[in-house]
Amino acid sequence: MNALWADQQFQSSLSQGFYRVHSVYDHALNLYNNQAMITLVSKDKPKAPITCVCNLSSFSNYQLNVGMQVMSSPHTLSIGSLQVDLRNVHSDSLVDFIGCYPSLENIRLGLQSLVQWLDQHAHHEGALAVFSSPRDVFSTHVVHILKQYLQTQELHLLPSLIGCGIGQTPSGDDVLVGMLALAYSCNHLEFIKELKHCCEPVLYQTTLVSQMMLRQAFEGQFNQWHQELILSLSRPLEVKERAEICATLGHTSGTDFMVGVAVYGLSHKKENTSCIMRQTYLKTATSTPSV
């Protein structure tokens, strides 16, 4: 089976010691050692940092188990019956969107479109419950923090999102990645620096996979669909299409990411992001949650 794409970080990481299988999903395979974690994904998933996109539809047919040893060479990756040929892999760079927006006012209409899409697709799980009412303890906590942050913009509230949720990338972590993505697109480096400083001491509270995702986000590294969602904000008519694609990431990971984007856009005090938009959102988001 051929590898279709891998970034340079993935290829260089292969030489950093012996890997074992960390976790197995239909569309993703996470490998780890004491120094790094790398990921293989199926062909229908986005390019991402430290990731290899493989020419297969699912990993479930290869009888892969947690703890299995990974055998690697410069041209081949072997895990049980899975053989990945790296000889003709492409390694073009992901699109760089850092600093693409001079201010949030440049994407005011795009943010409005995103908020409307999230409101129309509201459900009771993950961070998207901020548009309805949460029904589990994790969503309740995430929604509570987001409502507080929308009203106060107190950055010290955000580290309590880390590790809040279920799965390999909890909802609270995905929200933070969304906030960081929009902050990077506007070059809000002070916010990023302060958030990283606040969050690093508590990263141990989340999963290894999510720790890797957050560390990448703090350095301005995001997956392809995250980037395309951010870039669509300058073209409001495209936001719905990109949101639909982004929403297919994980169980709620994609929508949690988009909530993070929306919350950052709505709450940032230093930019005029539209008072009407903010008031409309808060009217929806400040109702008392029911558990």
PyMOL commands that set and color helices and strands:
alter all, ss='L'
color gray80, all
select helices_A, chain A and resi 8-13+60-62+104-120+126-131+137-152+155-161+171-185+189-205+208-218+224-232+236-246+253-267+275-285
alter helices_A, ss='H'
color red, helices_A
select strands_A, chain A and resi 3-6+19-24+28-32+37-41+51-54+69-72+76-79+82-85
alter strands_A, ss='S'
color yellow, strands_A
deselect
rebuild
show_as cartoon
